[in-house]
Structure formats: structure tokens, C-alpha cells
Amino acid sequence: MTLQELKTHLINQKTISFKLPDGRLVPNHFHVTEVGKVSKHFIDCGGTVRQEVKANLQLWSADDYDHRLHPEKLIKIIDISQDKIGLHDEEIEVEYQGTSIMKFGLEFDGDSFLLSTKQTDCLAKDNCGVPEDKSLQLETVNNNSCEPGSGCC
């Protein structure tokens, strides 16, 4: 989800809720402690120089159980961050404190914002020797068995 998509969803919400991948809700007294611009300049394992920029939201819960962040307030915080630190319409990454700081993607189900798990991947599979996933296609003969040398076994 991008910043603009987040703001569009927030306009139509009366409250904000974030759901963790396991279905639990982030406590509704959460704070957005940071809106950041995270820039990464790196070389992948194939030697290609890459850059990426993401918008980062940091969620945090304290013991102030009466605190509620309203959608219009979060929109204002995002607007200020876009103006002050030059955020545009970057993809959003969400940080939340679990057993350590966890990073999530962000989706929306029409009611709640879903913190989605992220995966690592090789960006240079063709350059660094990672074999492609080759699925075997099984061929059968009329009696539903493989014949030697047919390539199905």
C-alpha cells in the first residue's frame, strides 16, 4: 500500500485498527511514533546496484489506555511528513514491537489495516547461480503408469 492509498482509506474510516498477521489486533491505544522516509542503497548478490525508498510508520503502545488516534489526525501527520521530509507516494512499511522490532507490509480489508508478513528473496537469481524452480510434468500412458525412458518418473 502506498501513502496515498492509506490516506484514501483513512478518509472513510471513523476509527483506525491494525491487525497482526496472526489475527490479533494492535491495541487500540497505539501511537504512530514515527513517519519516516527510509532509503536503501545496496548491491545485490549479482553485482547490480539498487536503490529503494519506503515510507515507514512506527506503531507503539504505551500504558495510556485512553489514547485514540483518529483517522483525520493520522492524515495530518502524513501530510506534514510529506511536506517536511519529502515523502511522496512511496510504498509503506510498518514497524511494530513484538519480541523484537518487526517489519510488515500494509493492506486493507475494507475495515482494518492488515500488517502483512514480508519475505526475503534473491533479486539476481539469473546472475548468482540460484537454480530456477523446475516442476516435473508427469506423463501417463493409457494404463496410468509411467514407462521407462518416458521422462515421467
Secondary structure, 3 states (H helix, E strand, C coil): CEHHHHHHHHHCCCCCCEECCCCCECCCCEEEEEEEEEEEEEECCCCCEEEEEEEEEEEEECCCCCCCCCHHHHHHHHHHHHHHHCCCCCEEEEEEECCCEEEEEEEECCCCEEEECCCCCCCCHHHHCCCCCCCCCCCCCCCCCCCCCCCCC
